[in-house]
Amino acid sequence: MTRNAKNLAIALFASFGLAFASPVRAEEVAISSGILVERQVMENGNSRAEWVAAETVVPGDTLKLVFDYQNQNNVALTNFIITCVVPPSVKVRAIDPGQLVSVDGGKTFDLLDRLTVVGPDGQTRSASLEDITNLRWIIAQIDIGAKGSVHYLGTVN
């Protein structure tokens, strides 16, 4: 691993922020996060994409940032919220339709096509994937003991 690649990986992992909110205590929902990187592997003379644990990342790499959760409470949970900060070294590449996002550092959240930003020229324009600073998922229900995950795709700057 080159020094720059190692520094980029350290910066990426250090800035991988996560918050969650619900009417339950934090310890009642187990949450873990991980970063996978897309790598091309050869199999029987054919190349295919595979997601592997991100130990080394370099500019241009495609990442899958994953949040796993499990309800450890003794009741089903409703409207459980997971919010994450997009690391400065990552640009969001794809989101699900209906994904709530922020382009102002997490102050407000809405659908991407409803948000605007002020460009370097001082003009207001529609927000794009590159403007996303935070993502939010609202999980309608998590049954007792149920597990699930949410994720987004990004590209390393």
DAFEN-V751811 format. One record per residue. PHI is phi in radians with two decimals (* if undefined). Layout:
PHI
PHI
This chain:
*
-1.28
-1.04
-1.11
-1.12
-1.15
-1.09
-1.13
-1.10
-1.11
-1.12
-1.10
-1.15
-1.19
-1.72
-1.36
-1.67
-2.58
-2.46
-2.54
-2.51
-3.05
-1.30
-1.91
-1.28
-0.97
-1.23
-1.46
-2.28
-1.46
-2.23
-2.30
-2.32
-2.71
-2.16
-1.94
-2.12
-1.44
-2.22
-1.55
-2.15
-1.68
-2.48
0.94
1.38
-1.98
-1.62
-2.51
-1.46
-2.50
-1.56
-2.27
-0.99
-1.48
-1.67
-2.31
-2.30
-2.34
-0.89
1.70
-1.12
-1.64
-2.03
-2.06
-1.72
-2.04
-2.18
-1.73
-2.42
-2.54
-1.35
-1.82
-1.44
-1.69
-2.42
-1.18
-1.86
-2.15
0.90
-1.35
-1.94
-2.06
-2.18
-2.27
-1.56
-1.41
-0.99
-1.02
-1.51
-2.23
-1.92
-1.10
-1.80
-2.72
-2.35
-1.35
-1.04
1.49
-1.17
-1.47
-2.39
-2.21
-2.10
-2.21
1.32
1.65
-1.26
-2.34
-2.28
-2.90
-1.21
-0.97
-1.26
-1.77
-1.79
-2.26
-2.39
-1.69
-1.34
-1.05
-1.49
1.48
-1.60
-1.39
-2.44
-1.12
-1.23
-2.22
-0.92
-1.14
-1.54
-1.17
-1.91
-2.59
-2.22
-2.44
-2.06
-1.98
-1.64
-0.99
-2.66
-2.19
-1.16
-0.97
1.32
-1.19
-2.09
-2.91
-2.69
-2.31
-2.76
-2.50
-1.80
-2.47
-2.14
-1.26
-1.18
